[in-house]
Each structure stands twice: as C-alpha cells, then as structure tokens.
Amino acid sequence: KDLAVNMGYAIQYLSHVKTGKVILSEKFINKLCLMDENIDKNYILNGEGNLLKNNQIERIKTLERENYIQNDLISSLKEQIEMYKTSKK
C-alpha cells in the first residue's frame, strides 16, 4: 500500500503488476528506480545482473566474517592477558 501511494499509483494497479495482469511500463519502472537508487533498472528490463546494484547480502556476510575474526582475536588477547596476569603472581 505504502509503495503504491509513494509512487502515485492506486493499490489495485500495484496488485495487478504483482500478479502479472498488467505489464510493467517504463514509467512505472523509472518511478520504482527513483524510490531506491540501489535498484538496477537493467535487471528489471533484461533480467541481467542483480536486482540490487550493491549486493547487500554479500556485504553483510563480509561484515559478519570480519566481526567473527575480530571477536576471535579479542578472545585470544583476553586469554593471553589472563595467562600473563597468572604467571606474574
């Protein structure tokens, strides 16, 4: 509903687009791409590439891996600090 309103279309029209009863117009595609600059118009028109220009899923996976490595390093450093404290007693 919000998408239809923000794009200036009736909710029924968007429903028809979703179900395939209405063919996507270039005007609709342009408005959709204006709603989010990350949407790849070429993908919508030709099915080539990815729907999103910046693949957010891959970026999230990379950040998760980096976070895991950093947490592992922090744990190792904490263990070394404890070992150092224990050896000094």
N, C-alpha and C positions, 0 to 999 in steps of 0.2 A: 504494500500500500504506500509506504513512505517513498519508495523508489519511483513509483508511478507519479505521485504528487510532485516530487522534486524534479522529475523530468518533464512535467507538464502534460502527462497522459492520463487518461481515465484508467481506473483499476482494471476494468474489463479488457481494455486494449492490451495491457501488460499480461493479463491472464491468457489472452489469445496468442500473444507472442510466445509465451511459455509453453503452451500446448501445441504450437505449430500451426494454428489456424490462420495466423497472419504471418506473412513473410517479413523478415526484418528489412526495414527501409534504411537507406543510407542516412537519412535524417535521424532516425532512432539510434543507429549505431554511433553517429557523431555525438549525439547527446549523452549516450551511455559512456563513451570515452571521455567526455568532458567531466562526468561525475567522478571519475577516478583516472588520473593520468597514468596509472600503472597498467591499465587495461590495454592490451595490444590489439589495435584495430585490424591489423593484418591477420591475426589468428581468427578473429570473428569472420572476416571476409573469405579467407583462403584455407583456414584450418592448419596453417603452418606455424611452427614455433610453440609458444606457451601462451595461455590466456593472459597471464601477467608478465609484464616486461621484466620486472625484477622478481625472480623466483624466491618468494618469501620463505617457502618451506625449506629450501636449501640453506638459506641464510640462518634460519632458526636452528637447523641441525648443526651447522658450523659453530654457532654460538654455544649450543649445548655441549659440543665436544670440547670447545675451549674452556668452558666453565668446569667440565669434569676434570680436565687436566689441571687447571688451577686449583681446584679443591683437593685433588690428589697431592699436588705439590705442597699445599698448605698443611695437609695432614702429615706428610713426611717431615716437614720442617718442625712441626709441633712435637713429633716423636723425637727428633734429634735434640730439640731443646730440653725435653724431659730427660733424655739419656744424659745429656751434658750436666743438668742440674743434679741428677742422681750420682754421677761419677765424681762430682766436686764435694759431696758430703762426706 
